Amino acid sequence: MLESIKTALRISSIDFDSEIIELIDAAKIELKISGVNKIDETDPLIMRAIIIYCKANFGYDNPDAKRFSESFDNLRQHLSSSSDYNEVI
């Protein structure tokens, strides 16, 4: 997953790996808090949510951060309201 996120962020060095891993973990926690119980890293919607979260929160001067944050919030809401993602496991 790290390499997929780095590609999405257009990062090739290992300099930011620890920060990116923390963002991946934070995205998963955000999804769980919202009631998304099935966090399968191979699921395209889960992967998209994590990528969007990382794009919203990586770096300091990101002019698109608000747009990505809103996109993550919308996707998180849809996932949490879907029985495919919120059933108790």
N, C-alpha and C positions, 0 to 999 in steps of 0.2 A: 504494500500500500504506500509506503514512503516514496518509492520511486514514481508512482502514479501522481502523487500529490506534488512532488518536486517538478515533474513535467508540466503539470497544470499551472504551477507558479512560475514556470520558466527558470528554474534553478537547477544548475548542474553540479555545483560544488557541494561538499559535505559540511561546509561552514555553518549552515543553518539547520542541520539535521535534528539536533536536540529541540530546537524551537518548533520545528514542524511536527515532530513526534508529540510534543506537548499539545499542539493545536489539534492533532488527530484525536488524541485522548479526550481533550476538552469537548470536541464535537460529539463524540460518542456519549459522553456524560450529559451534554445538553439534550441529545435525543432521548436518552433514558429518562431524564427528569421529566420530559414532555410526554412520557408514556410509550415511547417506541421501545418495545421489548425485544424485537427481532433485529439485531444489528449484524447482518451478514455482509461482510466486506466484499462479497462477490455480487451482491445485489446492486444493480445499476442506480437505483434511486438512493440507496444508502451511500454509495460511493459519491454520487453527485452532491448529496447533502454535505458530506465531509469535505469535499473539494471546495464547495461554495463557502463553508465556514472558514476554511483555511485562507481562501482568497480575501475574505472580509477582514480577517484578523492578522494577517501576516504583514509585517512592515509598519512604518510610521506614516509616511506621506502617500497614502493610497487614496486617490480621488474617487475610486469606485467602491470604497469600503461600505458606505451606506447602502448602495444598491445591492451589493452582495449580501449584506446583513439582512436586508428586507427579503431577499430571495431565499436565504436560509430559513428565516422565520416562516415564510409561506410554505416552503417544502416541509419543514418540521411539523407545522400544523396539519398539513394533509396526511403525512405519515402517521401522526399520532391519532388521527380520526379514522384511519383505515384498519379494519379488523385483520388485514394481512400482516400488519406490523405491531399492533398493540395487544394481541392476545397474550394472556399470562402464560409464561413458559416455566 
